[in-house]
Amino acid sequence: MELQLAGRVALVTGASIGLGASIAEHLAAEGCRLVLLARREKLLEAVANAIAGQGHERPMVIVDDVTSEGAADRAVALIEGRFGHLDILINNAGGSRPMRDLGTEAEWEEAMLLNFTAGRRFAQAFVPGMRARKFGRIINITGADEPAGVNAAVPPNGAVHIWAKSLSREVGGDGVTVNCIPPGRIHSEQIDERLMPGEAQQRAWVEANCPAGYIGEPEDLSVLVAFLCSPRARYINGQVIHVDGGARRYSH
């Protein structure tokens, strides 16, 4: 299927590794002109070089922290200065924040800033231009909103899902769609090094929880992102679509 993405300008945050890097590579393969944003410059440059090495236009690299004051405005200025506009925003920066106890005020504030507020700021910075051009795609890579324990990232995930739904109703008539993708267990820095380090631990989790029988790869999610970015996905709006190999036990 031709996704009609050639020439579209896309920003991927958290693009230095894992899901963000995979999403960037898939969008580049579909002809998007890319902007990669994250804190780790060497890793970002490696992703940009890999994409260029595959014969695609080398992405623009922005080294910044999405949680820092003014990050969204700086991104707007840089992207509009080079490309003139942005068509696609992938809010991918975020991370789990499990707590040993109830968590401190600072820990809760940091988790909300990273997993909700930063993405909202970026969306609100780029939405006016998308509405004016009658095309835009905002995709939020979120996470579980089913608390298995005290984790400061879980409430922000739920907040993103509700906020994205409300935003989708506001901007849908202008050709802008807003969707969320909560990944299940997918091989990444967060899963392989922090949450479930070790093959035995991963195998035990799969046997107890995942009907697919394996932990997913980043491309299992990236293919959905690419489709949702496409003009062909124009009627998919305000949705939360889980990519988890069937691990989620709820039907809603």
Secondary structure by P-SEA (a helix, b strand, c coil): cccccccbbbbbccccccaaaaaaaaaaaaccccccccccaaaaaaaaaaaaaacccbbbbbbccccccaaaaaaaaaaaaccccccbbbccccbbbbbcccccaaaaaaaaaaccaaaaaaaaacaaaaaaaccbbbbbbcccccccccccaaaaaaaaaaaaaaaaaacccccbbbbbbbbcccccccccccccccaaaaaaaaaacccccccccaaaaaaaaaaaaccccccccbbbbbcccccccccc
